[in-house]
Amino acid sequence: MPGALSLVLAACGGGGGGGSADWEVTRDTVGDTVTVRTRSGSVWGAARLVEQVRIGQFDGPDEYTFGSVAAIATGPAGTLYVLDREPPSLRAYASDGTFLRQLAGEGEGPGELKQPDSGLAILPDGRILARDPGNARITVFGAEGEYETEWRIRGSSFTSTPLYTDRAGSAYVQLFEFFDDRPRFKFVRYGPDGEPADTVEVPRERTPRSSSPSTKLPTARTHRVTASHSGPTSPRRCPRKGGWWSATPTRTRSMCPARTG
């Protein structure tokens, strides 16, 4: 039986700070890139995390134990979907942490998972997508958790990058290619029907590698706060306005819109 992992879901509670009211920034636009530089304060203020629900037991039924949680997603009705890698499974829990059903288990057949990574997303129509490079596919489940179909993707492209979606029901699958012996960071856009639509090459921020340490918050995978020296973050999908954003561990933040047509 895999080692148990307790999932603690928290929300930001009020603190003593004024939040965004104390956040002072400057904005510069060059072409299609907007650079937002923090001058003082913080958009978070003095926020603190308040536990709302705890899922998992170190010694209990299989449906409440986890080996290596790769991703968590929330459905329209508040249902929590947990993608586990050891052993591979996808489970659904009510908003209060009660186990509802197992959508997928380990295997290579329809609706099964072989080696899932961090790709888990909910489409606007409620369908659930689980990226499984081990089976070279994205497995699609209906809004009620039933298996529907699969979308073929390039195999062996394991990544910790989330599976991004947009309001049109498209999904973006990370892809690395080499050009002139240098890696290129791209996304393949799949339409709501699972057909590849186009390839989006995301602009990379040309900021020199920073000597300032960056801090990462605890995640379901690490359970700890870490600090390291790093350059700009990988591009992230903007959920509301489209385009992509990246950030540096200094005070620079960049918005990088990208055409997808």
Contacts in CASP RR format, 6 or more apart in sequence:
PFRMAT RR
TARGET T0000
AUTHOR 0000-0000-0000
METHOD contacts of the structure
MODEL  1
MPGALSLVLAACGGGGGGGSADWEVTRDTVGDTVTVRTRSGSVWGAARLV
EQVRIGQFDGPDEYTFGSVAAIATGPAGTLYVLDREPPSLRAYASDGTFL
RQLAGEGEGPGELKQPDSGLAILPDGRILARDPGNARITVFGAEGEYETE
WRIRGSSFTSTPLYTDRAGSAYVQLFEFFDDRPRFKFVRYGPDGEPADTV
EVPRERTPRSSSPSTKLPTARTHRVTASHSGPTSPRRCPRKGGWWSATPT
RTRSMCPARTG
1 62 0 8 1.000
1 65 0 8 1.000
2 65 0 8 1.000
2 66 0 8 1.000
2 67 0 8 1.000
2 68 0 8 1.000
2 84 0 8 1.000
2 86 0 8 1.000
2 87 0 8 1.000
3 58 0 8 1.000
3 65 0 8 1.000
3 66 0 8 1.000
3 67 0 8 1.000
4 56 0 8 1.000
4 57 0 8 1.000
4 58 0 8 1.000
4 59 0 8 1.000
4 60 0 8 1.000
4 64 0 8 1.000
4 65 0 8 1.000
4 66 0 8 1.000
4 67 0 8 1.000
5 56 0 8 1.000
5 65 0 8 1.000
5 66 0 8 1.000
5 67 0 8 1.000
5 68 0 8 1.000
5 69 0 8 1.000
5 220 0 8 1.000
6 54 0 8 1.000
6 55 0 8 1.000
6 56 0 8 1.000
6 57 0 8 1.000
6 58 0 8 1.000
6 66 0 8 1.000
7 54 0 8 1.000
7 55 0 8 1.000
7 56 0 8 1.000
7 66 0 8 1.000
7 69 0 8 1.000
7 72 0 8 1.000
7 82 0 8 1.000
7 220 0 8 1.000
8 51 0 8 1.000
8 53 0 8 1.000
8 54 0 8 1.000
9 51 0 8 1.000
9 52 0 8 1.000
9 53 0 8 1.000
9 54 0 8 1.000
9 55 0 8 1.000
9 72 0 8 1.000
9 80 0 8 1.000
10 49 0 8 1.000
10 50 0 8 1.000
10 51 0 8 1.000
10 52 0 8 1.000
11 49 0 8 1.000
11 50 0 8 1.000
11 52 0 8 1.000
12 44 0 8 1.000
12 47 0 8 1.000
12 48 0 8 1.000
12 49 0 8 1.000
12 50 0 8 1.000
13 47 0 8 1.000
13 48 0 8 1.000
13 49 0 8 1.000
13 50 0 8 1.000
14 46 0 8 1.000
14 47 0 8 1.000
14 48 0 8 1.000
15 45 0 8 1.000
15 46 0 8 1.000
15 47 0 8 1.000
15 48 0 8 1.000
16 45 0 8 1.000
16 46 0 8 1.000
17 45 0 8 1.000
17 46 0 8 1.000
18 45 0 8 1.000
18 46 0 8 1.000
19 42 0 8 1.000
19 43 0 8 1.000
19 44 0 8 1.000
19 45 0 8 1.000
19 46 0 8 1.000
19 47 0 8 1.000
20 43 0 8 1.000
20 45 0 8 1.000
22 40 0 8 1.000
22 41 0 8 1.000
22 42 0 8 1.000
22 45 0 8 1.000
23 38 0 8 1.000
23 40 0 8 1.000
23 41 0 8 1.000
23 42 0 8 1.000
23 43 0 8 1.000
23 45 0 8 1.000
24 38 0 8 1.000
24 39 0 8 1.000
24 40 0 8 1.000
24 41 0 8 1.000
25 36 0 8 1.000
25 37 0 8 1.000
25 38 0 8 1.000
25 39 0 8 1.000
26 36 0 8 1.000
26 37 0 8 1.000
26 39 0 8 1.000
27 34 0 8 1.000
27 35 0 8 1.000
27 36 0 8 1.000
27 37 0 8 1.000
28 34 0 8 1.000
28 35 0 8 1.000
28 37 0 8 1.000
29 35 0 8 1.000
32 203 0 8 1.000
32 256 0 8 1.000
32 257 0 8 1.000
32 258 0 8 1.000
33 203 0 8 1.000
33 254 0 8 1.000
33 255 0 8 1.000
33 256 0 8 1.000
33 257 0 8 1.000
34 254 0 8 1.000
34 255 0 8 1.000
35 252 0 8 1.000
35 253 0 8 1.000
35 254 0 8 1.000
35 255 0 8 1.000
36 252 0 8 1.000
36 253 0 8 1.000
36 254 0 8 1.000
36 255 0 8 1.000
37 251 0 8 1.000
37 252 0 8 1.000
37 253 0 8 1.000
38 251 0 8 1.000
38 253 0 8 1.000
39 251 0 8 1.000
53 95 0 8 1.000
53 96 0 8 1.000
53 97 0 8 1.000
54 97 0 8 1.000
55 64 0 8 1.000
55 80 0 8 1.000
55 82 0 8 1.000
55 93 0 8 1.000
55 97 0 8 1.000
56 64 0 8 1.000
56 65 0 8 1.000
56 66 0 8 1.000
57 64 0 8 1.000
57 65 0 8 1.000
58 65 0 8 1.000
61 99 0 8 1.000
63 91 0 8 1.000
63 99 0 8 1.000
63 102 0 8 1.000
64 99 0 8 1.000
66 82 0 8 1.000
66 84 0 8 1.000
67 84 0 8 1.000
67 85 0 8 1.000
67 86 0 8 1.000
67 87 0 8 1.000
68 84 0 8 1.000
68 85 0 8 1.000
68 86 0 8 1.000
68 221 0 8 1.000
69 82 0 8 1.000
69 83 0 8 1.000
69 84 0 8 1.000
69 85 0 8 1.000
69 220 0 8 1.000
69 221 0 8 1.000
70 83 0 8 1.000
70 84 0 8 1.000
70 85 0 8 1.000
70 116 0 8 1.000
70 117 0 8 1.000
70 118 0 8 1.000
70 119 0 8 1.000
70 120 0 8 1.000
70 221 0 8 1.000
71 82 0 8 1.000
71 83 0 8 1.000
71 118 0 8 1.000
71 119 0 8 1.000
71 120 0 8 1.000
71 162 0 8 1.000
71 163 0 8 1.000
72 80 0 8 1.000
72 81 0 8 1.000
72 82 0 8 1.000
72 83 0 8 1.000
72 120 0 8 1.000
72 220 0 8 1.000
73 80 0 8 1.000
73 81 0 8 1.000
73 83 0 8 1.000
73 120 0 8 1.000
73 121 0 8 1.000
73 122 0 8 1.000
73 128 0 8 1.000
74 80 0 8 1.000
74 81 0 8 1.000
74 122 0 8 1.000
75 81 0 8 1.000
75 122 0 8 1.000
75 126 0 8 1.000
76 122 0 8 1.000
76 126 0 8 1.000
76 143 0 8 1.000
78 94 0 8 1.000
78 95 0 8 1.000
79 92 0 8 1.000
79 93 0 8 1.000
79 94 0 8 1.000
79 95 0 8 1.000
79 100 0 8 1.000
80 92 0 8 1.000
80 93 0 8 1.000
80 94 0 8 1.000
80 95 0 8 1.000
80 97 0 8 1.000
81 90 0 8 1.000
81 91 0 8 1.000
81 92 0 8 1.000
81 93 0 8 1.000
81 103 0 8 1.000
81 120 0 8 1.000
81 122 0 8 1.000
81 128 0 8 1.000
82 90 0 8 1.000
82 91 0 8 1.000
82 92 0 8 1.000
82 93 0 8 1.000
83 89 0 8 1.000
83 90 0 8 1.000
83 116 0 8 1.000
83 118 0 8 1.000
83 119 0 8 1.000
83 120 0 8 1.000
83 130 0 8 1.000
84 90 0 8 1.000
84 91 0 8 1.000
85 115 0 8 1.000
85 116 0 8 1.000
85 117 0 8 1.000
87 105 0 8 1.000
87 106 0 8 1.000
88 104 0 8 1.000
88 105 0 8 1.000
88 106 0 8 1.000
88 107 0 8 1.000
88 112 0 8 1.000
88 113 0 8 1.000
88 114 0 8 1.000
88 115 0 8 1.000
88 116 0 8 1.000
88 132 0 8 1.000
89 102 0 8 1.000
89 104 0 8 1.000
89 105 0 8 1.000
89 106 0 8 1.000
89 113 0 8 1.000
90 102 0 8 1.000
90 103 0 8 1.000
90 104 0 8 1.000
90 105 0 8 1.000
90 113 0 8 1.000
90 116 0 8 1.000
90 120 0 8 1.000
90 128 0 8 1.000
90 130 0 8 1.000
90 141 0 8 1.000
91 99 0 8 1.000
91 100 0 8 1.000
91 101 0 8 1.000
91 102 0 8 1.000
91 103 0 8 1.000
92 99 0 8 1.000
92 100 0 8 1.000
92 101 0 8 1.000
92 102 0 8 1.000
92 103 0 8 1.000
92 145 0 8 1.000
93 99 0 8 1.000
93 100 0 8 1.000
94 100 0 8 1.000
101 145 0 8 1.000
103 111 0 8 1.000
103 128 0 8 1.000
103 130 0 8 1.000
103 141 0 8 1.000
103 145 0 8 1.000
103 147 0 8 1.000
104 111 0 8 1.000
104 112 0 8 1.000
104 113 0 8 1.000
104 130 0 8 1.000
104 139 0 8 1.000
104 141 0 8 1.000
104 147 0 8 1.000
105 111 0 8 1.000
105 112 0 8 1.000
105 113 0 8 1.000
106 112 0 8 1.000
106 113 0 8 1.000
106 114 0 8 1.000
107 113 0 8 1.000
107 114 0 8 1.000
107 135 0 8 1.000
108 114 0 8 1.000
108 135 0 8 1.000
109 135 0 8 1.000
110 147 0 8 1.000
110 150 0 8 1.000
111 139 0 8 1.000
111 141 0 8 1.000
111 147 0 8 1.000
111 150 0 8 1.000
112 135 0 8 1.000
112 139 0 8 1.000
113 130 0 8 1.000
113 132 0 8 1.000
113 135 0 8 1.000
113 139 0 8 1.000
114 132 0 8 1.000
114 134 0 8 1.000
114 135 0 8 1.000
115 132 0 8 1.000
115 133 0 8 1.000
115 134 0 8 1.000
115 135 0 8 1.000
115 158 0 8 1.000
116 130 0 8 1.000
116 131 0 8 1.000
116 132 0 8 1.000
116 133 0 8 1.000
116 134 0 8 1.000
117 131 0 8 1.000
117 132 0 8 1.000
117 133 0 8 1.000
117 158 0 8 1.000
117 159 0 8 1.000
117 160 0 8 1.000
118 131 0 8 1.000
118 159 0 8 1.000
118 160 0 8 1.000
118 161 0 8 1.000
118 162 0 8 1.000
118 163 0 8 1.000
119 129 0 8 1.000
119 130 0 8 1.000
119 131 0 8 1.000
119 161 0 8 1.000
119 162 0 8 1.000
119 163 0 8 1.000
120 128 0 8 1.000
120 129 0 8 1.000
120 130 0 8 1.000
120 131 0 8 1.000
120 162 0 8 1.000
120 163 0 8 1.000
121 128 0 8 1.000
121 129 0 8 1.000
121 162 0 8 1.000
121 163 0 8 1.000
121 164 0 8 1.000
121 165 0 8 1.000
121 171 0 8 1.000
122 128 0 8 1.000
122 129 0 8 1.000
122 165 0 8 1.000
123 129 0 8 1.000
123 165 0 8 1.000
123 169 0 8 1.000
123 171 0 8 1.000
123 192 0 8 1.000
124 165 0 8 1.000
124 167 0 8 1.000
124 168 0 8 1.000
124 169 0 8 1.000
125 143 0 8 1.000
125 169 0 8 1.000
125 192 0 8 1.000
126 142 0 8 1.000
126 143 0 8 1.000
127 140 0 8 1.000
127 141 0 8 1.000
127 142 0 8 1.000
127 143 0 8 1.000
127 148 0 8 1.000
128 140 0 8 1.000
128 141 0 8 1.000
128 142 0 8 1.000
128 143 0 8 1.000
128 145 0 8 1.000
129 138 0 8 1.000
129 139 0 8 1.000
129 140 0 8 1.000
129 141 0 8 1.000
129 163 0 8 1.000
129 165 0 8 1.000
129 171 0 8 1.000
130 138 0 8 1.000
130 139 0 8 1.000
130 141 0 8 1.000
131 138 0 8 1.000
131 153 0 8 1.000
131 163 0 8 1.000
131 173 0 8 1.000
132 138 0 8 1.000
132 139 0 8 1.000
133 153 0 8 1.000
133 154 0 8 1.000
133 155 0 8 1.000
133 156 0 8 1.000
133 157 0 8 1.000
133 158 0 8 1.000
134 155 0 8 1.000
134 156 0 8 1.000
134 158 0 8 1.000
135 150 0 8 1.000
136 152 0 8 1.000
136 153 0 8 1.000
136 154 0 8 1.000
136 155 0 8 1.000
136 156 0 8 1.000
137 150 0 8 1.000
137 151 0 8 1.000
137 152 0 8 1.000
137 153 0 8 1.000
138 150 0 8 1.000
138 151 0 8 1.000
138 153 0 8 1.000
138 163 0 8 1.000
138 171 0 8 1.000
138 173 0 8 1.000
138 190 0 8 1.000
138 194 0 8 1.000
139 147 0 8 1.000
139 150 0 8 1.000
140 147 0 8 1.000
140 148 0 8 1.000
140 149 0 8 1.000
140 150 0 8 1.000
140 151 0 8 1.000
140 194 0 8 1.000
141 147 0 8 1.000
141 148 0 8 1.000
142 148 0 8 1.000
151 171 0 8 1.000
151 190 0 8 1.000
151 194 0 8 1.000
153 173 0 8 1.000
153 188 0 8 1.000
154 175 0 8 1.000
157 173 0 8 1.000
157 174 0 8 1.000
157 175 0 8 1.000
157 176 0 8 1.000
159 174 0 8 1.000
161 174 0 8 1.000
161 234 0 8 1.000
163 171 0 8 1.000
163 172 0 8 1.000
163 173 0 8 1.000
164 171 0 8 1.000
164 172 0 8 1.000
164 187 0 8 1.000
164 236 0 8 1.000
164 237 0 8 1.000
165 171 0 8 1.000
165 172 0 8 1.000
165 237 0 8 1.000
166 172 0 8 1.000
166 237 0 8 1.000
166 239 0 8 1.000
166 242 0 8 1.000
167 239 0 8 1.000
168 191 0 8 1.000
168 192 0 8 1.000
169 191 0 8 1.000
169 192 0 8 1.000
170 189 0 8 1.000
170 190 0 8 1.000
170 191 0 8 1.000
170 192 0 8 1.000
170 197 0 8 1.000
171 189 0 8 1.000
171 190 0 8 1.000
171 191 0 8 1.000
171 194 0 8 1.000
172 187 0 8 1.000
172 188 0 8 1.000
172 189 0 8 1.000
172 190 0 8 1.000
172 200 0 8 1.000
172 237 0 8 1.000
173 187 0 8 1.000
173 188 0 8 1.000
173 190 0 8 1.000
174 185 0 8 1.000
174 186 0 8 1.000
174 187 0 8 1.000
175 186 0 8 1.000
175 187 0 8 1.000
175 188 0 8 1.000
175 199 0 8 1.000
176 183 0 8 1.000
176 184 0 8 1.000
176 185 0 8 1.000
176 186 0 8 1.000
177 183 0 8 1.000
177 184 0 8 1.000
177 186 0 8 1.000
178 184 0 8 1.000
184 201 0 8 1.000
185 201 0 8 1.000
185 202 0 8 1.000
185 204 0 8 1.000
185 234 0 8 1.000
185 235 0 8 1.000
186 199 0 8 1.000
186 200 0 8 1.000
186 201 0 8 1.000
186 202 0 8 1.000
187 199 0 8 1.000
187 200 0 8 1.000
187 202 0 8 1.000
188 196 0 8 1.000
188 198 0 8 1.000
188 199 0 8 1.000
188 200 0 8 1.000
189 196 0 8 1.000
189 197 0 8 1.000
189 198 0 8 1.000
189 199 0 8 1.000
189 200 0 8 1.000
189 260 0 8 1.000
190 196 0 8 1.000
190 197 0 8 1.000
191 197 0 8 1.000
197 260 0 8 1.000
198 260 0 8 1.000
198 261 0 8 1.000
200 258 0 8 1.000
200 259 0 8 1.000
200 260 0 8 1.000
201 258 0 8 1.000
202 235 0 8 1.000
202 244 0 8 1.000
202 256 0 8 1.000
202 258 0 8 1.000
203 235 0 8 1.000
203 244 0 8 1.000
203 256 0 8 1.000
203 258 0 8 1.000
204 232 0 8 1.000
204 235 0 8 1.000
204 246 0 8 1.000
205 232 0 8 1.000
205 246 0 8 1.000
205 248 0 8 1.000
205 254 0 8 1.000
205 256 0 8 1.000
207 231 0 8 1.000
207 232 0 8 1.000
207 248 0 8 1.000
207 250 0 8 1.000
207 252 0 8 1.000
207 254 0 8 1.000
209 229 0 8 1.000
209 230 0 8 1.000
209 231 0 8 1.000
210 229 0 8 1.000
210 230 0 8 1.000
210 231 0 8 1.000
210 248 0 8 1.000
210 249 0 8 1.000
210 250 0 8 1.000
211 229 0 8 1.000
212 229 0 8 1.000
212 249 0 8 1.000
212 250 0 8 1.000
213 227 0 8 1.000
213 228 0 8 1.000
213 229 0 8 1.000
213 249 0 8 1.000
214 227 0 8 1.000
214 228 0 8 1.000
214 229 0 8 1.000
214 230 0 8 1.000
214 231 0 8 1.000
214 249 0 8 1.000
215 225 0 8 1.000
215 226 0 8 1.000
215 227 0 8 1.000
215 249 0 8 1.000
216 222 0 8 1.000
216 225 0 8 1.000
216 226 0 8 1.000
216 227 0 8 1.000
216 228 0 8 1.000
217 225 0 8 1.000
218 224 0 8 1.000
218 225 0 8 1.000
229 249 0 8 1.000
230 249 0 8 1.000
231 248 0 8 1.000
231 249 0 8 1.000
232 246 0 8 1.000
232 247 0 8 1.000
232 248 0 8 1.000
232 254 0 8 1.000
233 246 0 8 1.000
233 247 0 8 1.000
233 248 0 8 1.000
234 246 0 8 1.000
235 244 0 8 1.000
235 245 0 8 1.000
235 246 0 8 1.000
235 256 0 8 1.000
236 244 0 8 1.000
236 245 0 8 1.000
236 246 0 8 1.000
237 243 0 8 1.000
237 244 0 8 1.000
238 244 0 8 1.000
238 245 0 8 1.000
238 255 0 8 1.000
238 257 0 8 1.000
241 257 0 8 1.000
242 257 0 8 1.000
243 255 0 8 1.000
243 256 0 8 1.000
243 257 0 8 1.000
243 258 0 8 1.000
243 260 0 8 1.000
244 255 0 8 1.000
244 256 0 8 1.000
244 257 0 8 1.000
244 258 0 8 1.000
245 253 0 8 1.000
245 254 0 8 1.000
245 255 0 8 1.000
245 256 0 8 1.000
246 254 0 8 1.000
246 256 0 8 1.000
247 253 0 8 1.000
247 254 0 8 1.000
248 254 0 8 1.000
END
